[in-house]
Amino acid sequence: MTMDNSVLALSPLFSGFTPDEISVFASLITEKTISAGMTVFLEGMPGESLFIIEKGTVRISKMLAEGDEKTLVVLGTDDFFGEMAILDGSPRSATARVIEDAKLLLLKKSDYESICDENPRVGLKFVKNIIKVFTTRIRESNQELREILIWASK
């Protein structure tokens, strides 16, 4: 079954894409429904896919040295996660758990690499959109760190 382009068009990953460019990805994306409370992946697991949230809520968290779990971000409809896996294939840097029943769209690293081989311009456009979101997330993290440092110095 081919993914509906209009669903993908809502994700920031496909900002500025033409319908034909989105179709390149739509034919390779698969759907996965996951119930609340279930784990999508654990920190340290091999990473091989990026996930787009079509519906639901997912919590991204990191284990602390004390064994506690710290929420990094809660993501919802049209957000994405796991993007580092399709870029560098490294183990997962955090854990992803479904908070509210979720319908996830999955893009495998091997499929993304095929797109890049066959249509480098579209592959580059996709990675540029990932970078735009990365920079926003880094800026937000820097602001949070700044506030923590100010608080800690008092």
DSSP file (Angstrom, degrees, kcal/mol; ACC not computed):
  #  RESIDUE AA STRUCTURE BP1 BP2  ACC     N-H-->O    O-->H-N    N-H-->O    O-->H-N    TCO  KAPPA ALPHA  PHI   PSI    X-CA   Y-CA   Z-CA
    1    1 A M              0   0    0      0, 0.0     2,-0.4     0, 0.0     0, 0.0   0.000 360.0 360.0 360.0 131.9    0.0    0.0    0.0
    2    2 A T        -     0   0    0      1,-0.1    25,-0.2    28,-0.0    24,-0.1  -0.683 360.0-113.0 -87.6 136.5    1.4    3.4   -0.9
    3    3 A M        -     0   0    0     23,-1.5     2,-0.5    -2,-0.4    -1,-0.1  -0.340  32.8-106.0 -65.2 144.6    1.4    6.1    1.7
    4    4 A D    >>  -     0   0    0      1,-0.1     4,-1.2    -2,-0.0     3,-1.1  -0.624  22.8-143.7 -73.8 122.4   -0.9    9.1    1.1
    5    5 A N  H 3> S+     0   0    0     -2,-0.5     4,-2.4     1,-0.3     5,-0.2   0.827  95.9  64.1 -56.8 -34.5    1.2   12.1    0.1
    6    6 A S  H 3> S+     0   0    0      1,-0.2     4,-0.6     2,-0.2    -1,-0.3   0.824  99.7  53.1 -64.5 -30.4   -1.0   14.6    2.0
    7    7 A V  H X4 S+     0   0    0     -3,-1.1     3,-0.9     1,-0.2     4,-0.3   0.937 112.3  43.8 -67.5 -46.8   -0.1   12.9    5.3
    8    8 A L  H >< S+     0   0    0     -4,-1.2     3,-1.8     1,-0.2     6,-0.4   0.852 102.5  67.0 -66.6 -34.9    3.7   13.2    4.6
    9    9 A A  H 3< S+     0   0    0     -4,-2.4    -1,-0.2     1,-0.3    -2,-0.2   0.733  92.7  62.3 -60.4 -22.2    3.3   16.8    3.4
   10   10 A L  T << S+     0   0    0     -3,-0.9    -1,-0.3    -4,-0.6    -2,-0.2   0.694  86.1  90.6 -77.0 -19.2    2.3   17.9    6.9
   11   11 A S  S X  S-     0   0    0     -3,-1.8     3,-1.8    -4,-0.3    68,-0.1  -0.547  81.3-130.2 -79.8 141.2    5.7   16.8    8.3
   12   12 A P  G >  S+     0   0    0      0, 0.0     3,-1.3     0, 0.0    -1,-0.1   0.706 104.3  74.7 -61.3 -17.2    8.5   19.4    8.5
   13   13 A L  G 3  S+     0   0    0      1,-0.2   116,-0.2    -5,-0.1   117,-0.2   0.789 101.0  40.8 -62.9 -26.3   10.7   16.7    6.8
   14   14 A F  G X  S+     0   0    0     -3,-1.8     3,-2.0    -6,-0.4    -1,-0.2   0.119  79.8 142.3-112.4  20.3    8.8   17.4    3.5
   15   15 A S  T <  S+     0   0    0     -3,-1.3     3,-0.1     1,-0.3   114,-0.1  -0.437  77.2  12.5 -61.3 128.5    8.7   21.2    3.7
   16   16 A G  T 3  S+     0   0    0      1,-0.3    -1,-0.3    -2,-0.2     2,-0.2   0.491  96.3 136.1  82.1   3.4    9.2   22.6    0.3
   17   17 A F    <   -     0   0    0     -3,-2.0    -1,-0.3    -8,-0.1    -3,-0.1  -0.589  51.7-129.5 -83.7 145.1    8.8   19.3   -1.5
   18   18 A T     >  -     0   0    0     -2,-0.2     4,-2.3    -3,-0.1     5,-0.2  -0.485  30.8-105.5 -80.5 161.7    6.7   18.9   -4.6
   19   19 A P  H  > S+     0   0    0      0, 0.0     4,-2.0     0, 0.0     5,-0.1   0.883 123.2  53.1 -55.9 -37.9    4.0   16.1   -4.7
   20   20 A D  H  > S+     0   0    0      2,-0.2     4,-1.1     1,-0.2    -3,-0.0   0.894 108.3  49.3 -65.0 -39.2    6.3   14.1   -7.0
   21   21 A E  H  > S+     0   0    0      1,-0.2     4,-0.8     2,-0.2     3,-0.4   0.899 110.4  50.3 -66.7 -40.1    9.2   14.4   -4.6
   22   22 A I  H >X S+     0   0    0     -4,-2.3     4,-2.7     1,-0.2     3,-0.7   0.884 103.4  61.0 -63.6 -37.5    7.0   13.3   -1.7
   23   23 A S  H 3X S+     0   0    0     -4,-2.0     4,-1.7     1,-0.3    -1,-0.2   0.823  93.7  63.9 -59.6 -31.9    5.9   10.3   -3.8
   24   24 A V  H 3< S+     0   0    0     -4,-1.1    -1,-0.3    -3,-0.4    -2,-0.2   0.904 113.3  34.1 -57.9 -41.2    9.5    9.1   -4.0
   25   25 A F  H XX S+     0   0    0     -4,-0.8     3,-2.1    -3,-0.7     4,-1.2   0.869 109.2  65.3 -80.6 -39.7    9.4    8.6   -0.2
   26   26 A A  H 3< S+     0   0    0     -4,-2.7   -23,-1.5     1,-0.3     3,-0.3   0.828  96.3  57.2 -56.0 -34.9    5.7    7.6    0.0
   27   27 A S  T 3< S+     0   0    0     -4,-1.7    -1,-0.3     1,-0.2    -2,-0.1   0.681 113.0  40.5 -71.3 -15.5    6.3    4.4   -1.9
   28   28 A L  T <4 S+     0   0    0     -3,-2.1    80,-0.3    -4,-0.2     2,-0.3   0.547  92.0  98.6-109.1 -11.4    9.0    3.3    0.7
   29   29 A I     <  -     0   0    0     -4,-1.2     2,-0.3    -3,-0.3   -26,-0.2  -0.595  54.0-160.8 -84.2 138.2    7.4    4.3    4.0
   30   30 A T  E     -A  106   0A   0     76,-2.0    76,-3.4    -2,-0.3     2,-0.3  -0.834  13.8-124.3-115.1 156.6    5.5    1.7    6.0
   31   31 A E  E     -A  105   0A   0     -2,-0.3     2,-0.4    74,-0.2    74,-0.2  -0.749  22.2-175.3-100.5 146.4    3.0    2.2    8.8
   32   32 A K  E     -A  104   0A   0     72,-2.7    72,-3.5    -2,-0.3     2,-0.5  -0.974  11.8-153.8-141.9 125.5    3.2    0.9   12.3
   33   33 A T  E     -A  103   0A   0     -2,-0.4     2,-0.4    70,-0.2    70,-0.2  -0.875  17.0-176.8-101.1 129.1    0.6    1.1   15.0
   34   34 A I  E     -A  102   0A   0     68,-2.8    68,-3.1    -2,-0.5     2,-0.1  -0.989  19.8-128.2-130.8 133.5    1.8    1.1   18.6
   35   35 A S    >   -     0   0    0     -2,-0.4     3,-1.9    66,-0.2    63,-0.3  -0.388  39.6 -84.1 -78.2 154.0   -0.2    1.1   21.8
   36   36 A A  T 3  S+     0   0    0      1,-0.2    63,-0.2    -2,-0.1    -1,-0.1  -0.267 115.7  27.5 -54.4 139.1    0.3    3.5   24.7
   37   37 A G  T 3  S+     0   0    0     61,-3.5    -1,-0.2     1,-0.3     2,-0.2   0.195  92.5 121.7  91.8 -15.7    3.0    2.3   27.1
   38   38 A M    <   -     0   0    0     -3,-1.9    60,-2.8    60,-0.1     2,-0.5  -0.489  62.6-121.6 -82.1 152.0    4.9    0.3   24.4
   39   39 A T  E     -B   97   0A   0     58,-0.2    58,-0.3     1,-0.2     3,-0.1  -0.797  16.6-168.7 -94.9 130.7    8.5    1.0   23.6
   40   40 A V  E    S-     0   0A   0     56,-3.0     2,-0.3    -2,-0.5    -1,-0.2   0.909  75.8 -23.0 -79.7 -48.6    9.5    2.0   20.0
   41   41 A F  E     -B   96   0A   0     55,-1.3    55,-2.5     6,-0.0    -1,-0.4  -0.978  63.0-124.6-158.4 158.1   13.2    1.6   20.7
   42   42 A L    >   -     0   0    0     -2,-0.3     3,-2.2    53,-0.2    50,-0.3  -0.788  38.6 -92.8-105.7 147.9   15.6    1.6   23.7
   43   43 A E  T 3  S+     0   0    0     -2,-0.3    50,-0.2     1,-0.3    52,-0.1  -0.328 114.0  25.6 -53.0 133.4   18.7    3.8   24.1
   44   44 A G  T 3  S+     0   0    0     48,-2.9    -1,-0.3     1,-0.3    49,-0.1   0.188  90.2 127.1  93.9 -16.4   21.7    1.9   22.9
   45   45 A M  S <  S-     0   0    0     -3,-2.2    47,-3.6    46,-0.1    -1,-0.3  -0.357  74.2 -90.4 -68.4 153.2   19.8   -0.3   20.4
   46   46 A P        -     0   0    0      0, 0.0     2,-0.5     0, 0.0    -1,-0.1  -0.409  44.3-139.7 -60.3 140.5   21.0   -0.4   16.8
   47   47 A G        +     0   0    0     43,-0.4     3,-0.1    42,-0.4    -6,-0.0  -0.904  41.5 146.0-109.3 131.1   19.2    2.3   14.8
   48   48 A E        +     0   0    0     -2,-0.5    61,-3.1     1,-0.2     2,-0.3   0.343  56.9  54.9-141.1   4.1   18.0    1.7   11.3
   49   49 A S  E     -C  108   0A   0     59,-0.3     2,-0.3    60,-0.1    36,-0.2  -0.987  57.4-142.6-144.9 152.6   14.8    3.7   10.9
   50   50 A L  E     -C  107   0A   0     57,-2.6    57,-2.5    -2,-0.3     2,-0.4  -0.858  24.3-148.5-104.7 146.0   13.3    7.2   11.2
   51   51 A F  E     -CD 106  81A   0     30,-3.1    30,-2.4    -2,-0.3     2,-0.4  -0.963   9.4-163.7-122.4 135.9    9.8    7.6   12.5
   52   52 A I  E     -CD 105  80A   0     53,-2.6    53,-3.0    -2,-0.4     2,-0.9  -0.961  23.4-130.7-112.0 133.3    7.1   10.2   11.6
   53   53 A I  E     +C  104   0A   0     26,-3.0    25,-3.9    -2,-0.4    26,-0.2  -0.750  30.0 171.4 -88.4 108.2    4.2   10.5   14.0
   54   54 A E  E    S-     0   0A   0     49,-2.3     2,-0.3    -2,-0.9    -1,-0.2   0.840  75.5  -2.4 -79.1 -35.6    1.0   10.5   12.0
   55   55 A K  E    S+C  103   0A   0     48,-1.5    48,-2.3    -3,-0.2    -1,-0.4  -0.983 107.2  29.6-154.9 143.5   -1.1   10.2   15.1
   56   56 A G  E    S-     0   0A   0     -2,-0.3     2,-0.4    46,-0.2    21,-0.3  -0.529  75.6 -74.0 106.8-171.1   -0.4   10.0   18.9
   57   57 A T  E     -C  100   0A   0     43,-1.5    42,-2.7    -2,-0.2    43,-1.4  -0.994  32.6-168.2-136.4 137.8    2.3   11.0   21.3
   58   58 A V  E     -CE  98  75A   0     17,-2.5    17,-3.3    -2,-0.4     2,-0.5  -0.988  11.6-146.3-129.9 135.1    5.8    9.7   21.9
   59   59 A R  E     -CE  97  74A   0     38,-3.4    38,-2.5    -2,-0.4     2,-0.5  -0.873   7.4-156.5-102.3 129.9    8.2   10.5   24.8
   60   60 A I  E     +CE  96  73A   0     13,-3.0    12,-3.0    -2,-0.5    13,-1.6  -0.920  25.4 169.1-103.9 126.0   11.9   10.6   24.1
   61   61 A S  E     -CE  95  71A   0     34,-2.6    34,-3.2    -2,-0.5     2,-0.4  -0.892  25.6-145.5-138.8 165.4   14.0   10.0   27.2
   62   62 A K  E     - E   0  70A   0      8,-2.4     8,-3.1    -2,-0.3     2,-0.3  -0.984  23.4-119.3-133.0 140.2   17.5    9.4   28.4
   63   63 A M  E     - E   0  69A   0     -2,-0.4     6,-0.2     6,-0.2     2,-0.2  -0.644  28.3-145.0 -79.5 134.5   18.8    7.2   31.2
   64   64 A L    >   -     0   0    0      4,-3.6     3,-2.1    -2,-0.3    -1,-0.0  -0.541  28.1-103.7 -93.3 164.9   20.7    9.1   33.9
   65   65 A A  T 3  S+     0   0    0      1,-0.3    -1,-0.1    -2,-0.2    -2,-0.0   0.822 120.7  58.9 -57.5 -32.8   23.7    7.7   35.8
   66   66 A E  T 3  S-     0   0    0      1,-0.1    -1,-0.3     2,-0.1     3,-0.1   0.504 122.3-104.8 -76.6  -3.2   21.5    7.2   38.9
   67   67 A G  S <  S+     0   0    0     -3,-2.1     2,-0.1     1,-0.4    -2,-0.1   0.405  80.3 131.0  93.0  -2.5   19.2    4.9   36.9
   68   68 A D        -     0   0    0     -5,-0.1    -4,-3.6     1,-0.0     2,-0.5  -0.484  56.1-127.2 -80.2 155.3   16.5    7.5   36.6
   69   69 A E  E     -E   63   0A   0     -6,-0.2     2,-0.5    -2,-0.1    -6,-0.2  -0.914  19.3-157.8-106.7 128.1   14.9    8.3   33.3
   70   70 A K  E     -E   62   0A   0     -8,-3.1    -8,-2.4    -2,-0.5     2,-0.4  -0.912  15.6-130.7-108.8 124.5   14.8   12.0   32.1
   71   71 A T  E     -E   61   0A   0     -2,-0.5   -10,-0.3   -10,-0.2     3,-0.1  -0.594  23.2-179.1 -72.4 126.2   12.3   13.1   29.6
   72   72 A L  E     -     0   0A   0    -12,-3.0     2,-0.3    -2,-0.4   -11,-0.2   0.848  64.8 -20.7 -89.9 -43.3   14.0   15.1   26.8
   73   73 A V  E     -E   60   0A   0    -13,-1.6   -13,-3.0     2,-0.0     2,-0.5  -0.980  49.6-134.8-163.5 151.6   10.9   15.9   24.8
   74   74 A V  E     -E   59   0A   0     -2,-0.3     2,-0.3   -15,-0.2   -15,-0.2  -0.979  29.8-161.4-113.2 124.8    7.3   14.8   24.1
   75   75 A L  E     -E   58   0A   0    -17,-3.3   -17,-2.5    -2,-0.5     2,-0.2  -0.781  10.1-179.8-110.4 149.6    6.5   14.7   20.4
   76   76 A G    >   -     0   0    0     -2,-0.3     3,-2.4     1,-0.2   -23,-0.3  -0.534  43.9 -17.1-130.5-162.9    3.1   14.7   18.7
   77   77 A T  T 3  S+     0   0    0    -21,-0.3    -1,-0.2     1,-0.3   -23,-0.2  -0.075 126.2   9.3 -46.9 132.1    1.4   14.6   15.3
   78   78 A D  T 3  S+     0   0    0    -25,-3.9    -1,-0.3     1,-0.3   -24,-0.1   0.253 100.1 117.8  77.5  -7.8    3.7   15.4   12.4
   79   79 A D    <   -     0   0    0     -3,-2.4   -26,-3.0   -26,-0.2     2,-0.3  -0.347  50.6-150.3 -75.9 168.2    6.8   15.4   14.5
   80   80 A F  E     +D   52   0A   0    -28,-0.2     2,-0.3    -3,-0.1   -28,-0.2  -0.952  15.3 179.0-138.7 160.2    9.6   12.9   13.8
   81   81 A F  E     +D   51   0A   0    -30,-2.4   -30,-3.1    -2,-0.3    15,-0.0  -0.968  56.9  52.3-153.9 165.0   12.3   11.1   15.7
   82   82 A G    >>  +     0   0    0     -2,-0.3     3,-1.1   -32,-0.2     4,-0.6   0.607  62.6 137.4  81.8  12.0   15.1    8.6   15.2
   83   83 A E  H >>  +     0   0    0      1,-0.3     4,-0.9     2,-0.2     3,-0.6   0.787  59.4  66.0 -65.5 -28.6   16.5   10.7   12.4
   84   84 A M  H 3>>S+     0   0    0      1,-0.2     4,-2.8     2,-0.2     5,-0.7   0.845  92.9  64.1 -62.6 -30.1   20.1   10.2   13.5
   85   85 A A  H <>5S+     0   0    0     -3,-1.1     4,-1.0   -36,-0.2    -1,-0.2   0.860 102.7  45.7 -62.8 -36.6   19.8    6.5   12.7
   86   86 A I  H <<5S+     0   0    0     -3,-0.6    -1,-0.2    -4,-0.6    -2,-0.2   0.683 115.9  48.1 -82.5 -14.0   19.3    7.1    9.0
   87   87 A L  H  <5S+     0   0    0     -4,-0.9    -2,-0.2    -3,-0.4    -1,-0.2   0.884 135.3   0.6 -88.7 -43.4   22.2    9.6    8.9
   88   88 A D  H  <5S-     0   0    0     -4,-2.8    -3,-0.2     2,-0.1    -2,-0.1   0.525  80.2-130.4-127.8  -7.2   24.9    7.7   10.7
   89   89 A G     << +     0   0    0     -4,-1.0   -42,-0.4    -5,-0.7    -4,-0.2   0.628  54.5 149.6  68.6  12.2   23.6    4.3   11.7
   90   90 A S        -     0   0    0     -6,-0.4   -43,-0.4     1,-0.1    -1,-0.2  -0.273  57.0 -81.4 -72.2 163.3   24.8    4.7   15.3
   91   91 A P        -     0   0    0      0, 0.0    -1,-0.1     0, 0.0   -46,-0.1  -0.243  64.1 -78.6 -60.0 155.8   23.0    3.1   18.2
   92   92 A R        -     0   0    0    -47,-3.6   -48,-2.9   -50,-0.3   -47,-0.0  -0.319  35.0-154.4 -58.9 134.0   20.0    4.9   19.5
   93   93 A S  S    S+     0   0    0    -50,-0.2     2,-0.3    -3,-0.1    -1,-0.1   0.538  74.4  13.8 -88.7  -8.1   20.9    7.9   21.7
   94   94 A A  S    S-     0   0    0    -52,-0.1     2,-0.4   -32,-0.1   -32,-0.2  -0.929  80.9 -99.1-154.7 173.4   17.7    7.9   23.6
   95   95 A T  E     - C   0  61A   0    -34,-3.2   -34,-2.6    -2,-0.3     2,-0.5  -0.825  26.1-154.5-102.4 142.1   14.6    5.8   24.3
   96   96 A A  E     +BC  41  60A   0    -55,-2.5   -56,-3.0    -2,-0.4   -55,-1.3  -0.977  16.5 176.0-119.7 121.3   11.2    6.3   22.6
   97   97 A R  E     -BC  39  59A   0    -38,-2.5   -38,-3.4    -2,-0.5     2,-0.4  -0.970  31.0-119.7-126.1 141.6    8.0    5.3   24.3
   98   98 A V  E     + C   0  58A   0    -60,-2.8   -61,-3.5    -2,-0.4   -40,-0.3  -0.651  27.1 177.1 -79.7 127.1    4.4    5.8   23.1
   99   99 A I  E    S+     0   0A   0    -42,-2.7     2,-0.4    -2,-0.4   -41,-0.2   0.829  75.8  25.6 -93.5 -44.0    2.4    7.8   25.6
  100  100 A E  E    S- C   0  57A   0    -43,-1.4   -43,-1.5   -64,-0.1    -1,-0.4  -0.981 111.6 -78.9-123.8 133.2   -0.9    7.9   23.6
  101  101 A D  E     -     0   0A   0     -2,-0.4     2,-0.4   -45,-0.2   -66,-0.2   0.078  62.5-156.5 -32.5 132.0   -1.7    5.2   21.0
  102  102 A A  E     -A   34   0A   0    -68,-3.1   -68,-2.8   -46,-0.2     2,-0.6  -0.917  29.0-155.1-128.9 145.2    0.3    6.1   17.9
  103  103 A K  E     -AC  33  55A   0    -48,-2.3   -49,-2.3    -2,-0.4   -48,-1.5  -0.976  30.5-168.8-111.4 114.0    0.4    5.5   14.2
  104  104 A L  E     -AC  32  53A   0    -72,-3.5   -72,-2.7    -2,-0.6     2,-0.5  -0.812  18.1-144.5-109.7 145.2    4.0    5.8   13.1
  105  105 A L  E     -AC  31  52A   0    -53,-3.0   -53,-2.6    -2,-0.3     2,-0.5  -0.935  22.0-152.9-107.7 128.9    5.4    6.1    9.6
  106  106 A L  E     -AC  30  51A   0    -76,-3.4   -76,-2.0    -2,-0.5     2,-0.5  -0.884  15.4-173.9-114.4 127.6    8.7    4.3    9.2
  107  107 A L  E     - C   0  50A   0    -57,-2.5   -57,-2.6    -2,-0.5     2,-0.1  -0.978  21.4-141.0-118.5 118.6   11.5    5.1    6.8
  108  108 A K  E  >  - C   0  49A   0     -2,-0.5     4,-2.3   -80,-0.3   -59,-0.3  -0.469  16.0-124.7 -78.5 148.0   14.4    2.6    6.8
  109  109 A K  H  > S+     0   0    0    -61,-3.1     4,-2.6     1,-0.2     5,-0.2   0.897 112.3  54.5 -55.4 -44.0   18.0    3.8    6.4
  110  110 A S  H  > S+     0   0    0    -62,-0.3     4,-1.7     1,-0.2    -1,-0.2   0.863 108.6  48.5 -62.9 -35.8   18.5    1.5    3.4
  111  111 A D  H  > S+     0   0    0     -3,-0.2     4,-2.1     2,-0.2    -1,-0.2   0.898 110.6  50.3 -70.7 -40.1   15.5    3.0    1.7
  112  112 A Y  H  X S+     0   0    0     -4,-2.3     4,-2.4     1,-0.2    -2,-0.2   0.918 109.8  51.2 -62.2 -41.9   16.7    6.5    2.3
  113  113 A E  H  X S+     0   0    0     -4,-2.6     4,-2.1     1,-0.2    -1,-0.2   0.873 107.8  52.7 -63.5 -36.7   20.1    5.6    0.9
  114  114 A S  H  X S+     0   0    0     -4,-1.7     4,-2.5     2,-0.2     5,-0.2   0.908 108.2  50.8 -63.3 -41.9   18.4    4.2   -2.2
  115  115 A I  H  X S+     0   0    0     -4,-2.1     4,-3.3     1,-0.2     8,-0.3   0.934 110.0  50.0 -60.3 -45.6   16.6    7.5   -2.7
  116  116 A C  H  < S+     0   0    0     -4,-2.4    -1,-0.2     1,-0.2    -2,-0.2   0.877 111.9  48.2 -61.3 -38.4   19.9    9.3   -2.3
  117  117 A D  H  < S+     0   0    0     -4,-2.1    -1,-0.2     1,-0.2    -2,-0.2   0.906 120.3  36.3 -67.2 -42.2   21.5    7.1   -4.9
  118  118 A E  H  < S+     0   0    0     -4,-2.5    -2,-0.2     1,-0.2    -3,-0.2   0.801 137.0  15.2 -83.6 -31.0   18.7    7.4   -7.4
  119  119 A N    >X  +     0   0    0     -4,-3.3     4,-2.1    -5,-0.2     3,-0.7  -0.584  64.0 176.0-146.2  76.3   17.8   11.1   -6.8
  120  120 A P  H 3> S+     0   0    0      0, 0.0     4,-2.6     0, 0.0     5,-0.2   0.819  80.4  58.9 -55.4 -34.9   20.5   12.9   -4.9
  121  121 A R  H 3> S+     0   0    0      2,-0.2     4,-2.1     1,-0.2     5,-0.1   0.914 108.6  44.1 -62.5 -42.4   18.8   16.3   -5.1
  122  122 A V  H <> S+     0   0    0     -3,-0.7     4,-2.0     2,-0.2    -1,-0.2   0.892 113.1  52.0 -69.3 -39.7   15.7   14.9   -3.3
  123  123 A G  H  X S+     0   0    0     -4,-2.1     4,-2.1    -8,-0.3    -2,-0.2   0.897 111.0  47.8 -61.6 -41.0   17.9   13.1   -0.7
  124  124 A L  H  X S+     0   0    0     -4,-2.6     4,-2.3     2,-0.2    -2,-0.2   0.897 108.8  53.5 -66.5 -41.6   19.7   16.4    0.0
  125  125 A K  H  X S+     0   0    0     -4,-2.1     4,-1.6    -5,-0.2    -1,-0.2   0.897 109.6  49.6 -59.5 -41.0   16.5   18.3    0.3
  126  126 A F  H  X S+     0   0    0     -4,-2.0     4,-1.8     1,-0.2    -2,-0.2   0.928 110.9  47.5 -64.3 -47.5   15.3   15.8    2.9
  127  127 A V  H  X S+     0   0    0     -4,-2.1     4,-2.4     1,-0.2    -2,-0.2   0.838 107.2  57.6 -67.7 -31.5   18.5   16.0    4.9
  128  128 A K  H  X S+     0   0    0     -4,-2.3     4,-2.1     2,-0.2    -1,-0.2   0.896 106.2  49.9 -62.3 -39.1   18.4   19.8    4.8
  129  129 A N  H  X S+     0   0    0     -4,-1.6     4,-1.7  -116,-0.2    -2,-0.2   0.872 108.9  51.6 -68.0 -36.0   15.0   19.7    6.4
  130  130 A I  H  X S+     0   0    0     -4,-1.8     4,-2.6     1,-0.2    -2,-0.2   0.935 109.6  50.6 -61.8 -45.0   16.4   17.3    9.1
  131  131 A I  H  X S+     0   0    0     -4,-2.4     4,-2.8     1,-0.2    -2,-0.2   0.882 105.5  55.9 -62.3 -39.6   19.2   19.9    9.8
  132  132 A K  H  X S+     0   0    0     -4,-2.1     4,-1.6     1,-0.2    -1,-0.2   0.919 111.4  43.5 -58.8 -43.4   16.7   22.7   10.1
  133  133 A V  H  X S+     0   0    0     -4,-1.7     4,-2.6     2,-0.2    -2,-0.2   0.902 111.3  55.5 -69.6 -40.3   14.8   20.8   12.8
  134  134 A F  H  X S+     0   0    0     -4,-2.6     4,-2.8     1,-0.2     5,-0.2   0.937 107.2  49.5 -54.0 -49.2   18.2   19.8   14.4
  135  135 A T  H  X S+     0   0    0     -4,-2.8     4,-2.4     1,-0.2    -1,-0.2   0.884 110.5  49.9 -63.6 -38.1   19.2   23.5   14.7
  136  136 A T  H  X S+     0   0    0     -4,-1.6     4,-2.3    -5,-0.2    -1,-0.2   0.934 112.3  47.8 -63.2 -45.3   15.9   24.5   16.3
  137  137 A R  H  X S+     0   0    0     -4,-2.6     4,-2.3     1,-0.2    -2,-0.2   0.894 111.6  50.2 -63.6 -39.9   16.2   21.6   18.8
  138  138 A I  H  X S+     0   0    0     -4,-2.8     4,-2.7     2,-0.2    -1,-0.2   0.916 109.5  50.8 -65.7 -42.6   19.8   22.6   19.6
  139  139 A R  H  X S+     0   0    0     -4,-2.4     4,-2.1     2,-0.2    -2,-0.2   0.918 111.2  48.5 -60.3 -43.1   18.9   26.2   20.1
  140  140 A E  H  X S+     0   0    0     -4,-2.3     4,-2.1     1,-0.2    -1,-0.2   0.905 112.2  48.8 -63.8 -41.1   16.1   25.2   22.5
  141  141 A S  H  X S+     0   0    0     -4,-2.3     4,-2.7     1,-0.2    -2,-0.2   0.892 109.2  53.0 -65.3 -39.8   18.5   22.9   24.4
  142  142 A N  H  X S+     0   0    0     -4,-2.7     4,-2.4     2,-0.2    -1,-0.2   0.895 108.9  49.5 -62.2 -40.0   21.1   25.7   24.6
  143  143 A Q  H  X S+     0   0    0     -4,-2.1     4,-2.2     2,-0.2    -2,-0.2   0.912 111.6  48.4 -65.6 -42.6   18.4   28.0   26.1
  144  144 A E  H  X S+     0   0    0     -4,-2.1     4,-2.1     2,-0.2    -2,-0.2   0.918 112.0  49.5 -62.8 -43.1   17.4   25.3   28.7
  145  145 A L  H  X S+     0   0    0     -4,-2.7     4,-2.7     1,-0.2    -2,-0.2   0.907 108.7  53.2 -62.4 -42.1   21.1   24.8   29.6
  146  146 A R  H  X S+     0   0    0     -4,-2.4     4,-2.3     1,-0.2    -1,-0.2   0.922 109.3  48.5 -58.0 -45.9   21.6   28.5   30.0
  147  147 A E  H  X S+     0   0    0     -4,-2.2     4,-2.3     1,-0.2    -1,-0.2   0.879 111.3  50.0 -64.4 -38.3   18.7   28.7   32.4
  148  148 A I  H  X S+     0   0    0     -4,-2.1     4,-2.9     2,-0.2    -2,-0.2   0.919 111.1  49.1 -65.0 -43.6   20.0   25.7   34.4
  149  149 A L  H  X S+     0   0    0     -4,-2.7     4,-1.6     2,-0.2    -2,-0.2   0.889 111.2  49.3 -64.7 -39.4   23.5   27.3   34.6
  150  150 A I  H  < S+     0   0    0     -4,-2.3     4,-0.5    -5,-0.2    -1,-0.2   0.935 113.7  46.5 -63.2 -45.7   22.0   30.6   35.8
  151  151 A W  H >< S+     0   0    0     -4,-2.3     3,-1.1     1,-0.2    -2,-0.2   0.914 112.6  49.9 -62.5 -43.4   19.9   28.8   38.4
  152  152 A A  H 3< S+     0   0    0     -4,-2.9    -1,-0.2     1,-0.2    -2,-0.2   0.770 105.1  57.9 -68.6 -26.2   22.9   26.7   39.6
  153  153 A S  T 3<        0   0    0     -4,-1.6    -1,-0.2     1,-0.2    -2,-0.2   0.553 360.0 360.0 -83.1  -6.4   25.2   29.7   39.9
  154  154 A K    <         0   0    0     -3,-1.1    -1,-0.2    -4,-0.5    -2,-0.1   0.476 360.0 360.0 -81.2 360.0   22.8   31.4   42.4
